């Protein structure tokens, strides 16, 4: 699955937007299979529900992930 990404980081949070269609302000992440997506999600957060997020990305064609930065 071809994935484009927009990654915004602030001191309090990180917003990652994944999309299966090209957008002008997104960067090309790559043509990832399910195992590569799983490892990417687990690198972001080790207790993330990987299967659910892959299904959402496949069904809707986009996925927004909001991560709170703990101090």
C-alpha positions in Angstrom: 0.0 0.0 0.0 1.5 3.4 -1.0 1.5 5.8 1.9 2.1 9.5 2.2 2.7 11.1 5.6 2.5 14.4 7.4 4.2 14.5 10.8 3.7 17.5 13.1 5.5 17.6 16.4 5.1 20.0 19.2 6.4 19.9 22.8 3.1 18.5 24.0 2.0 16.2 21.2 2.7 14.6 17.8 0.1 14.4 15.0 0.8 11.9 12.3 -1.5 11.9 9.2 -1.2 8.9 6.9 -3.0 8.9 3.5 -3.1 6.5 0.6 -3.4 9.3 -1.9 -0.8 11.8 -2.8 -1.1 15.3 -1.2 1.0 18.3 -1.8 2.0 18.9 1.8 2.6 15.2 2.5 5.9 13.3 2.0 6.0 9.8 0.4 6.6 7.2 3.1 6.8 4.2 0.8 5.0 1.2 -0.6 4.5 -0.7 2.6 3.0 -4.2 3.2 1.2 -5.2 6.4 4.3 -6.3 8.3 6.2 -3.1 7.4 3.1 -1.1 8.6 3.0 -3.1 11.8 6.6 -2.4 12.6 6.1 1.3 11.8 3.1 1.5 14.2 5.0 -0.3 16.9 7.9 2.1 16.5 5.5 5.0 17.1 3.9 3.4 20.2 4.6 -0.1 21.5 1.1 -0.7 22.9 -0.8 0.4 19.8 -3.6 -1.7 18.3 -1.8 -2.5 15.1 -4.5 -4.6 13.4 -7.2 -2.1 14.1 -5.1 0.8 12.6 -4.2 -1.2 9.5 -7.8 -2.1 8.9 -8.9 1.6 9.3 -6.1 2.8 6.9 -7.1 0.1 4.4 -10.8 0.8 4.6 -10.9 4.6 4.7 -7.6 5.4 2.9 -6.3 7.7 5.6 -5.5 7.5 9.3 -4.7 10.2 11.9 -2.7 9.3 14.9 -2.5 11.6 17.9 0.3 10.9 20.4 0.7 12.8 23.7 4.2 13.5 24.7 4.8 12.5 28.3 7.2 14.6 30.4 
